[in-house]
Each structure stands twice: as C-alpha cells, then as structure tokens.
Amino acid sequence: MIETEQKIIQIGSSEGITLSKKDLARIGAKRGDTLKVRVELVKKHSSHDKLLTEYASFVNKYGTTLKNLADK
C-alpha cells in the first residue's frame, strides 16, 4: 500500500496526480497495471487556524498561572 500526499497537476488537457517509480516498485506495480485508488482531500490549516490551536494549547497549559498573576 502507498500512502502519500500529492498535488493535483496539469497533465495535457486534464488534471491528475503522479506516483513515483520508487513507490510503484515498492508495491510491485508497473505501467499498464490497474490500481485501486482511494482519495480524500487534505485540508490545509491556515496560519490563523494554527495560531488559534497554539493559543488554546497555551491557555490550557498556563491559564491558571496567568490568572493567578493577574489577580495579584
């Protein structure tokens, strides 16, 4: 089984993905073979989403300490 993330690229007048020779060799596939493919869209996190996640983690870890400092 190959698990990889690929970008959709222009292939002639179509769009598609490619698989490396190394990955194909790993599963013993060659040109002309038929492959069963399962795809799902990978949602990229925006920098804003990442910031919110990091902020939530920070507050979870240090929230009580920050509140105690603010109350002094």
Stockholm file with secondary structure:
# STOCKHOLM 1.0

chainA/1-72         MIETEQKIIQIGSSEGITLSKKDLARIGAKRGDTLKVRVELVKKHSSHDKLLTEYASFVNKYGTTLKNLADK
#=GR chainA/1-72 SS CCCCCCCCEEETTEEECCCCHHHHHHHTCCTTCCCCCCCCCCCCCCHHHHHHHHHHHHHHHHHHHHHHHHHC
#=GC SS_cons        CCCCCCCCEEETTEEECCCCHHHHHHHTCCTTCCCCCCCCCCCCCCHHHHHHHHHHHHHHHHHHHHHHHHHC
//
